[in-house]
Amino acid sequence: MLAKRGLFAGVFLGVLLTGMSSVWAAQYPERPISLIEPYPPGSISDIGARVLAQLLSKQLGQPVRVIDATGANTAVGASKLQTEPPEGYAAFWDIISQLAYVLDSKELPYVADDFQAVGTVGGEAMAVIARADDKRFSTAAALVQYAKAHPDALTVANGGPGLSETALNDLDAAAHIRMKSIPYSGGSTILTSLLGGHVDLAITAPSNAVQNPNLRVVMVLLKAKTYPPMPNVETAGSAGYDVDAPLLRAVFVKKGTPAPVIAVLTNAIATAVETPAWHDYAKRFSQSEAPSNPAQANAELKK
């Protein structure tokens, strides 16, 4: 008799929770949503977050506000998400490989399963950038030839421990060269140093350079033979180097967020990235585009 009562109670509880989730999804969202942005204000990532927030506000019928939480290789922003209740009112926007790096480096007391992707929004890849008037680096081959003739002489600004420094090390290994890493705090300081002649080259996202006539993207660090947003720029693959540093961005919520709420956010993001406004942002800042795929983001984060 007690076993039957326990079984009945379990079934009743399950039905009750399912009903509550359905009601929650029907009402969600009832208040503004925060989109946590872990990169410096004015960066390409910050601009993209604000474009996405405007589009999601229209889709969801509630304001989506960008919250800047920069620092510690995006660990500050990721930690802020984990302090929020898993209700879908706080989301975190980051480069998947950067979040994976931070988790793997033990900078956060969390694991990949603590983050649930609700959509991907395209992205770009790391690139080698030079001053437009520096004739030493007119092509990828010229850069490698110069580096081989001057080992340890070329200085390369990058974001320090993380994706850009890893990309630099991978390029050194693939091309059998040695360049000197000069770490900086972010894309704006990297390019300021490059433009000021304090370093020879920079490794950062190519979108940081596309609208500056004083800079030139020498090589996009992808295995693919072409990079569609910049069809006239060499890639590592086309130059013969096995280097791959993609920067795919995704939106995450905290583990435990109800499935119906996740479905609402996933659908909203999938719709947003197919709008003319998002296509315009991607074109202006040389971003790659693809249909939203949260399953891909979850898989990439757990590699």
GUFITOR-572220 format. One record per residue (C-alpha): x, y, z. Coordinates in steps of 0.1 Angstrom, whole numbers, padded with zeros to 4 digits, always signed. Each point is the difference from the previous one (the first is absolute). Example, Ala and Ser with C-alpha at 12.3 -4.5 7.8 and 13.67 -1.06 7.14 Angstrom:
residues 2
+0123-0045+0078/+0014+0034-0007/
***
This chain:
residues 303
+0000+0000+0000/+0028+0024+0009/+0018-0008-0033/-0031+0008-0019/-0004+0033+0018/+0036+0008-0007/-0004-0008-0037/-0032+0021-0002/+0017+0029+0017/+0029-0002-0024/-0023+0000-0030/-0020+0028+0014/+0032+0020+0006/+0012-0006-0035/-0033+0011-0015/+0000+0031+0023/+0035+0010-0010/-0008-0005-0037/-0030+0022+0003/+0020+0026+0018/+0027+0000-0027/-0027+0004-0026/-0015+0030+0018/+0035+0015+0005/+0007-0003-0037/-0034+0016-0008/+0008+0030+0022/+0037+0003-0008/+0014+0026-0002/-0018+0021+0025/+0028+0025+0007/+0032+0013-0017/+0028-0024-0008/+0037+0006+0005/+0025-0009-0027/+0034-0002+0018/+0028+0013-0023/+0036-0009+0011/+0020+0022-0024/+0009+0037+0001/-0026+0026-0009/+0003+0010-0036/+0016-0033-0011/-0015-0020-0029/-0014-0025+0025/-0016+0028+0019/-0015+0015-0031/-0014-0034-0011/-0015-0006+0034/-0019+0033-0002/-0013-0008-0035/-0011-0034+0012/-0016+0015+0031/-0021+0024-0020/-0012-0029-0023/-0008-0022+0029/-0019+0028+0017/-0023+0000-0030/-0004-0037-0001/-0006-0005+0037/-0021+0031+0008/+0022+0010+0029/+0032+0021+0002/+0032-0019-0004/+0027+0021+0017/+0038-0005-0006/+0019-0002+0033/+0037+0006-0003/+0020-0024+0022/+0036+0001-0013/+0032-0015+0014/+0020-0032+0006/-0003-0013-0035/-0038+0001+0001/-0001-0019+0033/-0016+0030+0017/-0030-0001-0023/-0003-0038+0002/+0000+0002+0038/-0027+0026-0001/-0023-0023-0019/+0006-0027+0027/-0011+0023+0028/-0034+0005-0016/-0030-0024+0005/-0006-0024-0030/-0031+0017-0012/+0010+0013-0034/+0002+0036+0011/+0038+0001-0002/+0019-0012-0031/+0038+0000-0008/+0015+0008-0034/+0035-0013-0007/+0023-0016-0025/-0004-0038+0005/+0037-0008-0001/+0008+0028+0024/-0025-0012+0026/+0014-0035-0005/+0035+0013+0006/-0010+0018+0032/-0017-0031+0013/+0029-0022-0009/+0026+0023+0016/-0019-0003+0033/-0006+0038+0002/-0036-0008+0008/-0014-0025+0026/-0025-0012-0027/-0001-0026-0027/-0014-0001-0035/-0033-0016+0012/-0007+0031+0021/-0006+0019-0032/-0028-0007-0025/+0002+0014-0035/-0032+0015-0013/+0013+0012-0034/+0030+0008-0022/+0005+0032-0018/+0029-0005-0024/+0034+0016+0006/+0034+0003-0016/+0035-0013+0006/+0033+0013+0013/+0022+0018-0025/+0035+0014-0005/-0003+0038-0005/+0027+0024-0011/+0003+0037-0007/-0012+0007-0035/+0033+0018-0009/+0023-0027+0013/+0012-0017-0032/+0018-0028+0019/-0033-0018+0004/-0018+0004-0033/-0008-0037-0001/+0000-0030+0024/+0030-0014-0018/+0019+0033+0004/-0008+0000+0037/+0013-0035+0005/+0031+0007-0020/+0008+0031+0020/-0006-0018+0033/+0023-0029-0010/+0027+0025-0008/-0005+0018+0033/-0008-0025+0027/-0014+0014+0032/+0001+0035-0015/-0036+0006-0010/-0022+0012+0028/-0037-0011-0001/-0027+0017+0021/-0026-0024+0012/-0026-0005+0028/+0024-0020+0022/-0009-0034+0014/-0030-0012-0020/-0010-0003-0036/+0022+0026-0017/+0032-0011+0017/-0008-0036-0008/-0005+0010-0036/+0034+0017+0000/+0016-0032+0014/-0018-0022-0025/+0012+0022-0029/+0036+0000+0013/-0001-0038+0001/-0017-0005-0034/+0023+0024-0018/+0032-0009+0019/+0006+0035+0011/+0004+0019+0034/-0017+0032+0007/-0002+0019+0033/-0033+0002+0018/-0009+0033+0015/-0032-0003+0021/-0027+0027+0002/-0034+0003+0017/-0022+0001-0031/-0005+0008-0037/+0000+0038+0003/+0033+0001+0019/+0015-0026-0023/-0007+0021-0031/+0010+0033+0017/+0034-0016+0007/+0003-0012-0036/-0010+0033-0015/+0025+0018+0022/+0028-0022-0012/+0006-0016+0034/-0003-0035-0015/+0004-0014-0035/-0032-0021-0002/-0032-0008+0018/-0021-0031+0004/-0036+0008+0007/-0034-0002-0017/+0002+0014-0035/-0032+0020+0005/+0021+0024+0022/+0019+0010-0032/-0024-0001-0029/-0012+0036+0004/+0034+0015+0006/+0019+0009-0032/+0033+0001+0019/-0002-0037+0008/+0001-0031-0022/-0011-0036+0007/+0029-0021-0011/-0014-0035+0007/-0032-0014+0016/+0010-0029+0022/-0024-0027-0013/+0007-0034-0016/-0026+0008-0027/+0014+0012-0033/-0022+0031+0000/-0017+0023+0025/-0032+0012-0017/-0004+0033+0018/+0035+0009-0013/+0003-0019-0033/+0032+0019-0010/+0019-0008+0032/+0023-0031+0004/-0008-0026+0026/+0024-0022+0018/-0014-0029-0021/+0005+0017-0033/+0036+0009+0011/+0007-0036+0009/+0000+0002+0038/-0020-0022+0023/-0014+0027+0023/-0037+0003+0010/-0012+0026+0024/-0038+0006-0006/-0019+0024+0022/-0036-0013+0000/-0023+0019+0024/-0029-0015+0019/-0026+0010+0027/-0001-0020+0031/-0023-0003+0030/+0006-0016+0034/-0005-0038+0004/-0035-0008+0014/-0018+0026-0021/-0034-0015-0009/-0001-0017-0034/-0030+0020-0012/+0018+0032+0008/+0031-0012-0019/-0023-0007-0030/-0013+0035+0001/+0035+0015+0000/+0013-0024-0026/-0029+0009-0024/+0005+0037+0006/+0038-0002-0008/-0006-0021-0031/-0024+0026-0013/+0022+0029+0010/+0031-0012-0020/-0021-0003-0032/-0011+0037+0001/+0013+0027-0023/+0013+0019+0030/+0022-0029+0010/+0012-0006-0035/+0010+0036-0002/+0020-0002+0032/+0018-0031-0013/+0008+0016-0033/+0013+0032+0015/+0023-0018+0024/+0010-0030-0022/-0017-0026+0021/-0008-0035-0012/-0036-0010+0001/-0018-0033+0004/-0034-0012+0014/-0001-0001+0038/+0011-0033+0013/+0000-0004+0039/+0008-0037-0002/+0033+0009-0018/+0009+0025+0027/-0006-0025+0028/+0021-0026-0018/+0028+0024-0007/+0000+0012+0037/+0004-0036+0013/+0028-0010-0023/
***
